[in-house]
């Protein structure tokens, strides 16, 4: 999962400024490129899930890592005078339709592939691997996994910071180094990664008759309740994280406060990861998801009234707890509710929803701010949606697990 960094918004954000200067690209054009690359890249989730269920985890993992490494390395060698293409830049809430932006065609293709192979496909592989290893009651395993993923991303950002500040690497050198590291990881996966053990005869018999196919899962209210609830968190998180400094500035807080809560929220999320993993074995997932969305709702509703530093920290703690809980619930739900036989396809479909939501989130925040001249109305609107989804996911019927049906 940590190897998905080059395909994520936070990863690409590490090189945004030097990349724009190097390629003489304006922000609006780059935003349009990133938006369409993310949307199209989300489609990679579906075939990846299908391949996982057909040929297994190790070959798909190794191939995806090698392909992503090749793409990231190729991006570091992108020529400055690359051929251009035009992309529409949606202008929501303005009545002006869509304007068109000129972007380097090679850059668009490479960012699309980093999104598709990294944020989409490799995430599905990682979730399927830990989901199958954890089995049908994977709550504690997923809690530890989520904790380690967060630690891994922190370490990766720390290494990037050292590379940029101490060794003064250019974005091309940094990206080239990441590409080589991913290629090494791909070859290592062939040797080190082993498929989870096969179920015993009794478990296999239960799974053969009771595990949900993707089609059956899509027909259950639970899939859409959990999928939309967790994706909505991704929408909120992507929009709020991208504009967090601007949102805090609107409440009269400076960059130092922004940096402080950026450090605080992940730490709180780590504790929430472990706690939710343990609670998932004792409390219904719908109840946990409703609680997480309830905490998020309170934080969003209260944020436009934030006036003191204490308020800001309480907001950051609330969002950190909600994020940590939702992460574990998203990782746990699909195997626990639908079984593991078709887990790759089901998680691929669920990951598709989250990627689409993450692409839309910044647009919702930006469009709402432009329409109202403030972030407050759109944040309060998001709080209402969060409350509704919390009620839905708490009330929705959850399919019986294979063990319960047996």
N, C-alpha and C positions, 0 to 999 in steps of 0.2 A: 504493500500500500504506500509506503514511503517513496517507492520508485515512481509513483504517479505524479510526483511534484512538478516536473517540467510541463505536464499537461493540465495543471490546475491554475486557477486565477492567481493564487498567491505565488506560485512558481513563476508564471509569466510576468507577474508584477515586479519580480526581482530585476528584470532586464528591460522593463518598459522604457524608462527614460533614455538610457544609452542606445537602445535599439531605434527609438524614434529619431534621435539625433543622427545616428549613423546612416539610416535609410532616408532621411529627410521626409518623414511621414508625420502628418498632423494627427492630433488626438481623436478627432471625429472619425477620420478614416480608419484608424487603428481600432477604435471601439466598434465600428461596423464590421470590420474583418473578424474581430474576436467574437462578436455576437453570432454571426453566421457560421463561423467555424465550430463554435460550441454547439449550436443547434444541429448541424449536420453530423458532427462528431458523436452526438448522443446515439445515433443509429447503430454505432458499433456495438452497443450493449447487447442487441438481440442476437446477431450471429455468434458473438462470443459465448453467450449462454448456451446456445444450441451446440456449439463445438465442445464445450465442457462436458455436456451430458453424453456426447457421442464418442469422443476420443480420449477424454480424461484430462486431469488438471496439469500434469507435468508438461506434456507437449504444448499445450496452449499457453501456459505460463512462460516457458522458455521462448517460444516463437514471438509472443507479445513483447517480452523484454528486449529481445534482439531487434525486432522491428522498431520499437520505440527508441532504442539507443541509436540505430542507424538514422532515424529521422531527426533526432535532436542534434546529432553530430553534423548532419547535412545542413541543418539550419544555421549552425555556426559558420558555415562556408558560403552562405547566401551572398551572391554578388550585389553590390550597391545599385547597379544599373539594370536590375531585373525588369522583365516585361510587366506592364501594368494591366489591370482589369478593373471593371467597375462593379461596385456592390451597392445595393439599396440601403439607405440608413433610415429606418422607420422613425417618423416624427409623430409619436403618440400625443393625443390631446391637443393637437394644434390645427388640424384641418388642412395641413399643407401636404398631406400624402407622404411620399418618400422622396428624399433627395438622394443623389448618387455620389459615391465616393470612389476615387481612384486609389487602388492599392496594388502593391507588387503581387503578381500572380503566384510566384514561387513562395512568398511568405505566407500567403493565404493557404496554399496547399499544405505547407509544412506545419502551420499552426493547427489546421484542421486535423492532420494526422496525429499531432501530439495530443490534441483533445480526444480524438477517437480512440487512440491506442492507450493513452495514459488515464485521463479522467474517467473514460467510459470502460474500455475493455479490461485494463489491468485491475481496476477497482472490482469489477465483477469476478475476476479470477481470484483475487485476494479474499473476497467475501465468501465465495464458494469453497475455497480451501479451508478456511477456519470454520465455516458452517458445517461442512461434512466431518471435519475432525472433531468438532464439539458434539455432534449428534443431535438428537431431538431435544435435549435439555441442556442447551449450550450457554445458558445465562452467565455463569461464572467465567467460562472460557472466553465468551465474547467481552465480558467486562475487562478481563486482563488484556485481551487483544486490543481493545479500544484504548486502554491505558498505554500500552506499548506503542501503538500507532502515534498517539499524541507525543510521547517522548521522542519517537523517531523523527517526527516532523520538526520538533524543537531542535534536535541535534543537527538535522539537515540545514535548518536556517542558521544555526550557529556556525557551521562550517562555511556556508556561503558568505556570511558576514566576515569571517576571517579571510576568505579568499579575496573578497572585494576590498576590504580595508587594509589588511596587513600586506597582502601580496599585490594589491592594485591590479587585479586581473580585469581585462576588458570583458564585455558581455559575450563576445565570441569565444574567448578563452574559457570562460566559465561554462558556457553551453557545450563547448567541445569536450571539456572534462566530464560533464554530466553524461554526455553521450557515450564516452568510453566506459564510464562506471556502469552504465546500464547494460552495455555489451558484456562486460565481465559478469554482471549479475545474471544475465541470460545464460551464459555458459555454466555458471555455478548452479543454476536451477536444475540443469540436466542431471547433475551429479548429486546434489544435496536434497532436493525436494522429492518426497515420496508421497504417493496417494494415501489418503486415510485408509485404515483397515476396512476390509469388506464386512458388511453386517453378517451376523450368524444366520443360520437357516431360518430360525423363527422370525427374526427381524426382516430378513429378505422377503419372506412370504407375506408378512404384513405390508411391507412397502410395495410389493408387486401389485397388491389389490387395493391398497388404501391411499398411497401417496398421490397427491394431486398433480395432474398434468398442468401445463401453462394455461391451456384453454379452460379447464375446470376452475383453476385459481382465479382467472380473470372474471369468471361468472359469479364469484362470491363477493358480497358487500365488504368483507374484511380486507380483501386485497386493496380495494379502492380507498377504504377508510384509512388503513395504515399507510398506503402509498401516498395519498394526497396529504395526510397529516405530516408525515416526515418530509415530503417534498416541499411543503409550505414552510417548514422550518428552514430548509435550504434556501428558499426564496428570500426569506427575511434575513438570514445570516449573510448571504452574498451581497444583498443590497446595503445592509447596515455596515458591514465590514468595509466595503469599498468606499463609502461616504462617511465613515465614522468620525473622522477628524472634522469634516464640515458640519456634521450633525451636532457634535459637541461645541463647535465654535458658535453655532446658532444659540446655544444655551449659555454662552459667555465663558466657555472653558478653553484653555489653551492647549498647545501641542503636548506639553508635559503630562497633562491629565489623560490625553488620548493614548500616549505611550504607556502610561501606568495601567490603564484598564486593559490594554492590549496584552500585557503580561499577566494580569490578574485572572482574566476570564479562562484561559486555558488551564491554569492551575486548579481553579474551581471545577472545571470540566473533568479533570483527571479523577478527582474524588468522586464526582457524580458517576463516572464510568464504572468504577469498582462497586459502588453502592448499588447501582441499578442492576449490574450483573448478578449480584446476590439476591436482590429483591425479585428478579425475574423468575426465580425458581419457586417463589412463594405467593406472588401477587399476579393477577391476570394482566397480560400485556396491554389490553385496552385501558385498564385503570391507570397503569403507569404512564401510558401515552397521554391520557387525559390530564393527569397531574402535571406532566411536563409542559403541555400546551397551556394549562392554567397558569403556571408560573410565568411562561412567556407572555401571556395575555396581560397579567398584572404589570410586568416590567414595561411592556409597550404602552399600556394605558397611562402609566405614571410618568413616562419619560418626558413628555412635553411640559410637565410641572416640575422637573428637576431644577433646583436652584442652588444646592450646596454640594460640596465635595462628597459628603456622606451619601447623599442621594445618588450621585454618580456611581459610587462603589456598590451600593445596594443594587442598582440597575445592572452593573457588570456581573455581580454575583448571581442575580436571577437569571440572566441570559446564559451564563456559564453553566449553571445547574440544568437549565432546560436543554441546552445543547448537548451536554454530556449524557443526559437521559435519553434524548431522541436518538443519538448516535447508537447507543447500545440496543435500543428497541428496534431500530431499522436493521441492524446486523443480525438480531436474534429472531425476529418475527417469522421470516419466510420459512426457515427450516423447522421451527417449532410448530407452526400452524399447518404447513403443507407437506412436511416430510422432506427427505433429502434426495430422492431418486431423480427428480426433475428440477433440483434446486438451482442449477446454472441458468436455465431458461427463465425461471420465475424471478430470480434476483436480477437477471439482465433487464427484464421488463420494469422492475421496480427502480433500478438504477437509471433507466431511461427517463423516468418521471423526475428524479432528483436533478439530473443534468439539465433538463429543460427548464425546471424551476430556477436553478442557479443562474441560467442565462437570462431569464426574464427579470429576476430580482432587481439588479441595478437599474434597469429601464423603468420599473415601477417607481422606485425612489426618485430617480431623476425627473421623470415625467410629473410625478406628484408635486415635487418641489417647484418645478417650472410653472405648473398650473396655479398653485396657491401662494407661491413666494415664500413658502416655509415647509419644513419637513413634518411639522406637527400633525396636520390633517391626514397625510398619507400614513404616518405611523399609527395614529389612532384607528384608521380604517383597517390596517393590518391586524391590530389588536382584536377588532370585532370578528374578522375572519378566523383568527386563531381560536377565539372562544367558541365559535360555531363548530369548527373542526374538532375541538376538544370534546364537545358534547356528542358529536357524531361517533367519534372513535370509542367513546365510553359506552354508548348505547348499542353499537352495531353488533350483530350476531357474528360470533367467531366460529368457524368450522371446527368440528371435533378433530383432535389429532388422531393418527392411526391407532395409537394405543387405546384411546378412549373408545374408538369405534369397534375395536376388537374385544 
